């Protein structure tokens, strides 16, 4: 086998494995969608938890397909037997469509390109924050809001004329960036805003948003991922609003403050990496949910998280039990291992060949009566043969 054929032998199983991944990601996202539909009467925090666990399982799916054993999967593998075993048969190589191989190459390239906007947005927010100014009088309001939220973290807060609405960002050290108009806000509005942003920090929403961005960058070719990430973005805002109303109440006053902040937007683009408080596209559903007195506003506790994680872990295990594309190294070794006397000396073929040769040699020795020299001289020597088969037999007769 040539080096080119060996490379194809490694690429083709990978392309089929990618088709396996596409099918299993579709089934996993379909199950998450069904779960969210069943939870439509539950709180936004519980729906967000179920969707977030689904995205975590989706990100872990490629690794699980490579690590978990193949016998536990519910679905048969799409990888053909000839392709998965590293065969050099041209017919087996031609069994995979070329678009699968092209998609495998494009998958990683486009995923890397899509991470660039998120990284630029993160650096832009850090730059805005460094250039921002401290907000006089916000320290005491922030301390009071932290006590209400029962938050131990001490986020930094600044205001900048480069943003229009309050934004929370930062995975390790959360930060709150307010627009320059915040210096003219009343004590009441500033408290509402800080309660909302601290609710995001208490819920670890920046990390949840990072998971959604990672899932979209990895599974960019799966439209259901983008829709799920967009829905979880709205569910995060609903859950933060529910916490604010639990801390302070008065949904009408809170809705009025939110509407006024959204009305003051100047039309500048909003970064996709930070958690913005008043996106215009989300304003209608959020105001409707705030004023709905019969809605469930409970939090997602440890019991809900355990149930959802166990269910999705079981689903992931059953969906991911397929063999991974591990035949490329063997195929490459077979292409570079020399053949001696027309015999294949690769590790996968040499051991069975030696066993067959030894077994056939032992069989031929037994049939022909050829034993090792020491054994033959002691039992079938010429003197023994002549004494028993010639002299002794003839004299007896």
C-alpha positions in Angstrom: 0.0 0.0 0.0 1.3 3.4 -0.9 1.5 6.3 1.5 -1.4 8.1 -0.3 -3.6 5.0 0.0 -2.7 4.8 3.7 -3.7 8.4 4.2 -7.0 7.8 2.5 -7.5 4.8 4.7 -7.2 7.0 7.7 -9.4 9.8 6.4 -12.3 7.7 5.2 -13.1 6.2 8.6 -12.8 9.7 10.1 -15.3 11.0 7.5 -17.7 8.2 8.4 -17.1 8.9 12.0 -18.1 12.5 11.4 -21.4 11.2 9.9 -21.9 9.2 13.0 -21.3 12.4 15.1 -23.8 14.4 13.0 -26.5 11.7 13.5 -25.9 11.4 17.3 -25.7 15.1 17.8 -29.1 15.5 16.0 -30.6 12.8 18.3 -29.2 14.4 21.4 -30.4 17.9 20.5 -33.8 16.4 19.7 -34.0 14.9 23.1 -33.1 18.2 24.7 -35.7 20.0 22.7 -38.3 17.4 23.9 -37.2 18.0 27.5 -37.5 21.8 27.2 -41.0 21.3 25.7 -42.0 19.1 28.7 -40.6 21.8 31.1 -42.5 24.7 29.5 -44.6 25.2 32.7 -41.5 25.0 34.9 -39.3 27.9 35.8 -36.8 29.6 33.5 -34.0 28.5 35.7 -34.9 24.8 35.4 -35.3 25.1 31.6 -31.9 26.8 31.4 -30.3 24.1 33.5 -31.7 21.3 31.2 -30.6 23.1 28.0 -27.2 23.9 29.5 -26.6 20.3 30.4 -27.6 19.3 26.9 -24.9 21.7 25.5 -22.4 20.2 27.9 -23.3 16.7 26.7 -23.0 17.9 23.1 -19.5 19.3 23.6 -18.5 16.0 25.4 -20.0 13.8 22.6 -17.0 13.7 20.3 -14.7 12.7 23.2 -17.2 10.1 24.5 -17.4 8.5 21.0 -13.7 8.0 21.1 -13.4 6.8 24.6 -16.5 4.8 25.4 -16.7 1.1 24.3 -18.7 0.3 21.2 -20.8 -2.4 22.8 -23.0 -0.1 24.8 -24.4 2.1 22.0 -28.0 1.9 20.9 -27.3 2.8 17.3 -25.1 0.8 14.9 -22.0 2.5 13.6 -22.1 4.1 10.1 -18.4 3.3 9.6 -18.2 0.4 7.0 -16.3 -2.7 8.2 -13.7 -2.4 5.5 -13.1 1.3 6.2 -12.8 0.9 9.9 -10.3 -1.9 9.7 -7.7 0.0 7.7 -8.2 -2.0 4.5 -6.5 -0.8 1.3 -9.3 -2.1 -1.0 -10.1 0.6 -3.5 -13.7 -0.4 -3.4 -13.8 0.2 0.4 -12.2 3.6 0.0 -14.6 4.6 -2.6 -17.6 3.6 -0.3 -17.5 7.0 1.5 -18.8 10.0 -0.4 -16.3 12.7 -1.1 -18.4 15.4 0.5 -17.9 13.6 3.9 -14.1 13.9 3.6 -14.5 17.5 2.5 -16.8 18.2 5.5 -14.2 16.7 7.8 -11.6 19.2 6.7 -14.0 22.1 6.7 -15.3 21.3 10.1 -12.1 22.2 12.0 -11.3 25.2 9.7 -14.6 26.9 10.1 -14.7 26.1 13.8 -11.4 27.9 14.3 -12.6 30.9 12.3 -15.8 31.2 14.3 -13.9 31.5 17.6 -12.3 34.7 16.4 -15.4 37.0 16.9 -15.9 35.7 20.5 -12.2 36.3 21.3 -12.3 39.8 19.8 -15.4 40.6 21.7 -13.8 39.5 25.0 -10.7 41.6 24.4 -12.9 44.6 23.4 -14.8 44.4 26.6 -11.6 44.2 28.6 -10.3 47.2 26.8 -13.5 49.2 27.4 -13.3 48.3 31.1 -9.7 49.4 31.4 -10.5 52.7 29.8 -13.6 53.1 31.9 -14.1 55.2 35.0 -15.2 54.4 38.5 -18.8 55.2 39.4 -19.1 57.6 42.4 -21.6 56.4 44.9 -21.9 52.9 43.4 -19.8 51.2 46.1 -22.4 51.4 48.8 -25.2 50.3 46.4 -23.1 47.4 45.2 -22.4 46.3 48.7 -26.2 46.4 49.6 -27.1 44.5 46.4 -24.4 41.8 47.2 -25.9 41.2 50.6 -29.4 40.7 49.0 -28.0 38.3 46.5 -25.8 36.6 49.1 -22.8 36.8 46.8 -19.3 36.4 48.1 -17.6 37.5 45.0 -16.7 41.1 44.7 -17.0 42.2 41.1 -15.5 45.4 39.9 -17.7 48.0 38.4 -17.0 50.8 36.0 -18.8 53.0 33.5 -17.8 53.7 29.9 -19.2 55.8 27.0 -18.4 53.0 24.6 -21.3 50.8 25.7 -25.1 51.6 25.8 -26.4 49.1 28.3 -25.1 47.3 31.4 -22.9 44.3 30.5 -21.5 41.6 32.8 -18.5 39.5 31.6 -15.5 37.6 32.8 -15.2 33.9 33.6 -12.7 34.0 36.5 -13.1 37.6 37.7 -16.6 38.9 36.8 -16.8 42.6 35.9 -19.8 44.9 35.4 -19.5 47.6 32.8 -22.2 50.3 32.8 -22.9 53.1 30.2 -21.7 56.6 30.9 -25.3 57.7 31.6 -25.2 55.5 34.8 -23.6 58.5 36.6 -27.0 60.3 36.2 -29.2 57.4 37.2 -31.2 57.5 40.3 -30.4 55.3 43.3 -33.4 53.2 42.6 -32.5 52.4 38.9 -28.9 51.7 39.8 -30.0 49.2 42.4 -32.3 47.4 40.0 -29.5 47.2 37.4 -26.9 45.9 39.9 -29.3 43.3 41.3 -29.8 42.0 37.7 -26.1 41.9 36.9 -25.3 40.3 40.3 -28.0 37.7 39.7 -26.1 36.7 36.5 -22.9 36.4 38.4 -24.5 34.3 41.2 -25.9 32.0 38.6 -22.5 31.6 36.9 -24.1 32.8 33.6 -20.8 34.0 32.0 -19.6 30.4 32.1 -22.9 29.1 30.7 -22.6 31.6 27.9 -19.1 30.3 27.1 -20.4 26.8 26.9 -22.9 27.9 24.4 -20.3 29.7 22.3 -18.0 26.6 22.4 -20.9 24.4 21.3 -21.7 26.7 18.4 -18.1 26.8 17.3 -17.7 23.1 17.4 -21.0 22.1 15.9 -21.4 25.1 13.6 -22.9 22.9 10.9 -25.8 21.9 13.2 -28.6 24.5 13.0 -30.3 23.1 16.1 -27.2 24.1 18.2 -27.6 27.8 17.2 -31.3 27.8 18.0 -30.7 26.1 21.4 -28.0 28.6 22.3 -30.3 31.5 21.3 -33.1 30.2 23.4 -30.8 29.7 26.5 -29.7 33.3 26.1 -33.3 34.3 26.7 -33.8 31.8 29.4 -30.8 33.3 31.3 -32.4 36.7 31.2 -35.7 35.3 32.4 -34.0 33.5 35.3 -32.0 36.6 36.3 -35.3 38.6 36.2 -37.0 36.1 38.4 -34.2 36.4 41.0 -34.4 40.2 40.9 -38.1 40.0 41.6 -37.5 37.5 44.4 -35.0 39.9 45.9 -37.0 43.1 45.7 -40.4 42.5 44.1 -42.5 45.2 42.4 -42.5 43.8 38.8 -44.1 46.9 37.4 -41.3 49.2 38.6 -38.7 46.8 37.4 -40.3 46.5 34.0 -40.5 50.3 33.7 -36.8 50.6 34.5 -35.9 47.9 32.0 -38.0 49.6 29.3 -36.4 53.0 29.9 -32.9 51.5 29.7 -33.7 49.8 26.4 -35.3 53.0 25.1 -32.0 54.9 25.6 -30.0 52.7 23.2 -28.2 54.6 20.6 -28.1 51.8 18.0 -24.5 50.8 18.5 -23.7 47.1 18.1 -23.9 45.0 21.2 -21.1 42.5 21.8 -22.1 38.9 21.7 -19.8 37.8 24.5 -21.0 39.8 27.5 -24.4 39.4 29.2 -26.4 42.5 28.2 -29.3 43.5 30.3 -31.7 45.0 27.8 -31.4 43.6 24.3 -34.3 45.0 22.2 -35.1 41.6 20.7 -35.6 40.1 24.1 -37.6 43.0 25.7 -41.1 41.9 24.7 -40.9 38.3 26.1 -39.2 39.5 29.2 -41.7 42.2 30.0 -44.5 39.7 29.5 -42.9 37.2 31.8 -42.3 39.8 34.5 -45.9 40.9 34.6 -47.3 37.3 34.6 -48.2 36.6 38.2 -48.9 32.9 37.7 -45.5 32.0 36.3 -43.1 29.7 38.2 -40.1 31.6 39.4 -38.4 28.9 41.5 -34.7 28.3 41.2 -33.0 25.2 40.0 -31.7 23.3 43.0 -29.2 20.5 43.5 -31.9 17.9 43.1 -32.9 19.2 39.6 -29.3 19.4 38.5 -28.6 15.8 39.7 -31.6 14.4 37.9 -30.8 16.3 34.6 -27.1 15.4 34.7 -27.8 11.7 35.3 -30.4 11.5 32.6 -28.2 13.2 30.0 -25.1 11.2 31.1 -27.1 8.0 30.5 -28.3 9.3 27.1 -24.8 10.4 26.1 -23.4 6.9 27.1 -26.0 5.1 25.0 -25.6 7.4 22.0 -21.8 7.6 22.0 -20.9 3.9 22.1 -19.4 3.6 18.6 -15.8 2.9 17.4 -13.7 5.9 16.7 -11.4 6.5 13.7 -8.3 4.7 15.0 -7.2 2.9 11.9 -4.9 5.5 10.4 -1.7 4.6 12.3 -2.0 0.9 11.4 -2.6 1.8 7.7 0.4 4.2 7.7 2.6 1.5 9.3 1.5 -1.0 6.8 2.5 1.3 3.9 6.0 1.8 5.3 6.8 -1.8 6.5 8.9 -3.8 4.0 7.8 -7.1 2.6 10.3 -10.0 2.5 9.8 -12.9 0.1 6.3 -11.7 -0.7 5.2 -12.0 3.0 3.5 -9.2 4.9 5.6 -8.3 8.0 3.2 -5.8 9.5 2.5 -6.4 13.2 -1.2 -7.2 12.5 -0.3 -9.8 9.9 3.1 -11.1 10.9 2.0 -12.8 14.1 -0.8 -14.8 12.6 1.5 -15.7 9.7 4.2 -17.1 12.0 1.6 -19.1 13.9 0.2 -20.6 10.7 3.7 -21.4 9.5 4.7 -23.1 12.8 1.5 -25.1 12.9 1.8 -26.2 9.2 5.4 -27.2 9.8 4.5 -29.2 12.9 1.8 -31.0 10.9 4.2 -31.8 8.0 6.8 -33.2 10.4 4.2 -35.5 12.0 3.0 -36.8 8.6 6.4 -37.5 7.2 7.9 -38.9 10.4 10.6 -36.3 10.5 11.3 -35.5 14.2 14.1 -33.6 15.7 17.6 -35.2 15.2 18.1 -36.2 18.8 14.7 -37.8 19.1 15.1 -39.6 15.7 18.5 -41.1 16.6 17.3 -42.6 19.8 14.2 -44.3 18.5 14.4 -44.8 14.7 18.2 -45.5 14.3 19.4 -47.9 11.6 20.6 -50.4 14.2 17.3 -50.5 16.0 15.5 -50.8 12.7 17.7 -53.6 11.5 17.6 -55.5 14.9 13.8 -55.5 15.1 12.6 -55.3 11.6 15.2 -57.4 9.8 17.3 -59.9 11.9 14.9 -60.6 14.8 11.9 -61.1 12.6 13.7 -63.3 10.1 15.3 -65.6 12.8 11.9 -66.0 14.5 10.3 -67.2 11.3 
